[in-house]
Amino acid sequence: MEWKNDKVLNLIELYRNRPVLWDCQIKKIDALTEIAVILQIQRDEIERKIKNLVCHFSRELKKEKECKKVRCGK
């Protein structure tokens, strides 16, 4: 199939108008909203807690890796 410029522009516009195809944030927001409804907590509170848990996990993982380096280095 040969794509003429007007058809390409139309495709781009149609794609742009359907963010569910390209914007993963939409699905993430929907999923977080669903969790918030189930837990009866505001979505922003869920987001803060998840961010906090991820940071805590990352710190603990880093500590564990450093500890293994020290033990293996001896």
C-alpha positions in Angstrom: 0.0 0.0 0.0 1.3 3.4 -0.8 0.8 6.0 1.9 0.1 9.5 0.6 0.9 12.5 2.8 -2.8 13.2 3.6 -3.4 9.6 4.7 -0.3 9.7 6.9 -1.4 12.9 8.5 -4.8 11.5 9.1 -3.3 8.4 10.7 -1.2 10.5 13.0 -4.2 12.6 14.0 -6.3 9.5 14.6 -3.5 8.0 16.7 -2.9 11.2 18.6 -6.6 11.3 19.5 -6.5 7.8 21.1 -3.9 8.2 23.9 -4.7 4.7 25.2 -2.6 3.5 22.3 0.5 5.4 23.2 0.2 6.9 26.7 0.9 4.3 29.4 0.2 6.8 32.1 -3.5 6.5 31.3 -3.6 2.8 32.1 -1.4 3.4 35.2 -3.8 6.1 36.5 -6.8 3.9 35.8 -5.2 1.0 37.7 -4.2 3.2 40.6 -7.7 4.6 40.8 -9.1 1.1 40.9 -6.8 0.2 43.8 -7.8 3.4 45.6 -11.5 2.6 45.2 -10.9 -0.9 46.5 -8.9 0.3 49.5 -11.1 3.4 50.0 -8.0 5.7 49.9 -7.3 8.7 47.7 -5.2 7.9 44.6 -2.5 10.4 45.4 -2.1 8.7 48.8 -1.7 5.3 47.0 0.9 6.9 44.7 2.9 8.3 47.6 2.9 5.0 49.5 4.0 3.1 46.4 6.8 5.6 45.8 7.8 5.3 49.5 7.8 1.5 49.3 9.9 1.5 46.1 12.4 3.9 47.7 12.6 1.8 50.8 13.1 -1.4 48.8 15.8 0.2 46.7 17.7 1.3 49.8 17.5 -2.1 51.3 18.6 -3.8 48.1 21.5 -1.4 47.8 22.5 -2.2 51.5 22.3 -5.9 50.7 24.5 -5.6 47.6 27.1 -3.6 49.5 27.1 -6.1 52.4 27.7 -8.9 49.9 30.6 -7.0 48.3 32.2 -6.5 51.7 31.8 -10.2 52.6 33.0 -11.4 49.3 36.0 -9.0 49.4 37.3 -10.4 52.6 
